[in-house]
Amino acid sequence: MELLVAGLDGLSYNMLDRFDVDAPFLRRTRGEGVSGDLMSVDTPTTIPAWTSFATGKDPGSHGISNMLRQDASYEVGPSRPNATDAAVYDFLDDSVFVNLPASVGRVPAAENAHLVSAMLARDEADAVPDELKALDAYDDYVLDHDASLKVRPSAYLDHVLGISTARHRFAREAFETFKPRVGFVLFSTPDWAGHILSNLSSDAARRDFYARLVELVDELAADLAGLADNVVLLSDHGFEHKHTNVHLAEWLGDEGYFAEEETTTGATDVAVAAARAAAKRSDRLYALIRRVHNHIMGTAVGASLESAASPQIDFPNSRAWQLRYGCVYVNDDRFDHPTVDDADALRREIREGLRELTDDEGRRIFRDVLLPGEAYENPGPDAPDVIARPAPGFFPTTLWSPTGGVTSPTDNYEHRYRGIFAANGPLFAGGEAIEGLSIVDALPTILAALGEPLSPEFDGEARLDALAEPAEPSVLSADEVPRPRTRPGDLDGTDRDGAVEDRLADLGYIE
């Protein structure tokens, strides 16, 4: 292969330092090649970010800004894959892509290109094209993890180590069979490891779990890189320790932006109310409740408690609400029952209010609060109305506060904007640090490194300072941009929603 691109989902340098991870291949790639932080997108989550990698566009342009979508009828469900923008597998002939999120239903327009989807696929058969099902390693290929094993961390660790090994074996066989010019494989397991750290009982247990998994992924990526002349390692976002949860529902509710539905009180509602009352009285009880909550998330009981602890919004009678990760939507004429006439004024009002929020220690909760035109190059109609970017250590949740107020203490690990980029080989600069690189720039930079023309539709730019022999790349005409291809009738997603909702609920995106 001329180039291997290895995705390391959710990996960031701060986590390698925090848990003393020995990753010799990543270290060598950084030291010998070009490297730096890779900024994610709004929101810094899997589906928006990997879609931005695949298309070279930000979420405002490709239309997927969140892990969830909200229809005009206010129904919330999993995001749907992009069907309208040319992607990396349309630009690169003789290529193999293994486990690329949010690409299910897409058919590569490039010649001799093969695409294995991830995340929004129903199962392995839905994700893997027929020609790759003939591989011997297909029988052991695993699309997603078994979330029920999270209650037994040692069993879960063995499980995800096995998934990483099976994915490596499948990718290697695919590369050796089809002999592509460019190969891509995504290891999802660093992200899964980040999401379970709060379930573990001590820093030592967290260090052992995280280091074992990431060190294996580093070894597997090194083996695949042995098949290629050049390698790019990148992640879609990073992880960090969070000390404070941000409960936007408390502020939005207090300000009268949304109304709640009238619901019958059930056993889980009573349990949540009792837990909140106990948490307000005792820090020790609150710490215990928080630990139990982290342990049971991903189970049926955890899902019920999560739902009861979240506002049940009466959307037709509300003016604004948070969908997820600090993204606020205004009830304007995009929805079936709009209540807002001057959406621009309400957006500015909410932005200014969120910018002033501080915690009990006087720290700003958000490092920035943006309107769509400030966050995105070309925001489409589905873009959030207000995007609140949390300050380091703060995490915006959809839950009510267990202690009242906009913030509450936590001991958790969640997404941050900064991921990683490292590239090595004859195509790339040697021993160079690069700053200001975004995941939106990754595809234009890779195409420029390979001597391929760029699309005039890209929001990202080719970072020529990352290349060994920088030369201004040519640009396709509008008529030359590949036209996206899809499997007929395969992108409405209704037959996949159940499986995908379970997957997103496990990661905390759906209550």
URSUL-V620579 format. One record per backbone hydrogen bond with DSSP energy under -0.5 kcal/mol. NH is the residue of the N-H (numbers start at 1). CO is the residue of the C=O. Records with the same first field share a line. If there is no record, write none. Layout:
NH->CO ; CO
//
This chain:
2->181
3->181
4->230
5->183
6->4 ; 232
7->5 ; 185
8->234
9->7 ; 187
11->8
15->12
16->12
17->13
18->14
19->15
20->17
21->16
23->21
24->22
27->23
28->24
29->25
30->26
31->27
32->28
33->29
34->423
35->432
36->421
38->419
39->37 ; 437
40->417
43->41
45->43
49->45
50->46
51->47
52->48
53->49
54->50
55->51
56->52
61->58
62->58
63->59
65->63
69->77
71->75
74->71
77->69
79->67
82->102
88->54
90->87
91->87
92->88
93->91
94->111
95->112
96->182
97->114
98->184
99->97
100->116
101->99
102->118
103->100
106->103
107->485
110->89
113->110
114->95
116->97
117->115 ; 127
118->100
120->118
127->123
128->124
132->129
133->129 ; 130
134->130
135->132
138->135
139->136
140->137
141->138
147->145
149->146
150->147
151->148
152->149
155->152
156->149 ; 152
157->153
158->154
159->155
160->156
161->157
162->158
163->159
164->160
165->161
166->162
167->163
168->164
169->165
170->166
171->167
172->168
173->169
174->170
175->171
176->172
177->173
178->174
179->175
181->94
182->94
183->3
184->96
185->5
186->98
187->7 ; 185
188->186
191->188
192->188
193->189
194->190
195->191
196->192 ; 193
197->193 ; 194
199->196
200->196 ; 197
206->202
207->203
208->204
209->205
210->206
211->207
212->208
213->209
214->210
215->211
216->212
217->213
218->214
219->215
220->216
221->217
222->218
223->219
224->220
225->221
226->222 ; 223
227->224
228->225
229->1
230->2
231->424
232->4
233->422
234->6
235->420
238->416
240->414
242->412
243->393
244->393
245->408
246->395
247->245 ; 406
248->246 ; 397
250->247
251->247
252->248
253->249
254->250
255->251
256->253
257->252
258->252
261->312
263->261
270->266
271->267
272->268
273->269
274->270
275->271
276->272
277->273
278->274
279->275
280->276
281->277 ; 278
282->278
286->282
287->283
288->284
289->285
290->286
291->287
292->288
293->289
294->290
295->291
296->292
297->293
299->296
302->296
303->299
304->300
305->301
306->302
307->303
308->304
309->305
310->307
311->398
313->311
314->259
315->313
317->314
318->315
319->257
320->257
321->329
323->327
324->327
327->324
328->326 ; 386
329->321
331->319
332->330
335->332
336->72
338->335
339->331
340->331
341->339
343->341
346->342
347->343
348->344
349->345
350->346
351->347
352->348
353->349
354->350
355->351
356->352 ; 353
357->354
359->363
362->359
365->357
367->389
368->389
370->387
372->385
374->371
375->371
376->372
380->60
383->380
385->328
386->328
387->370
388->326 ; 386
389->368 ; 387
390->388
391->365
394->391
395->244
397->246 ; 395
400->309
408->245
410->243
412->242
414->240
416->238
419->38 ; 417
421->36
422->233
423->34
424->231
428->425
429->466
432->33
434->35
437->37
439->39
441->438
442->439
443->439
444->440
445->441
446->442
447->443
448->444
449->445
450->446
451->448
452->447
454->474
458->455
459->56
460->56
463->461
464->462
466->463
467->464
468->427
470->467
476->454
480->477
481->477 ; 478
484->482
485->107
487->105
490->487
496->493
497->493
500->496
501->497
502->498
503->499
504->500
505->501
506->502
507->503
508->505
509->504
510->504
//
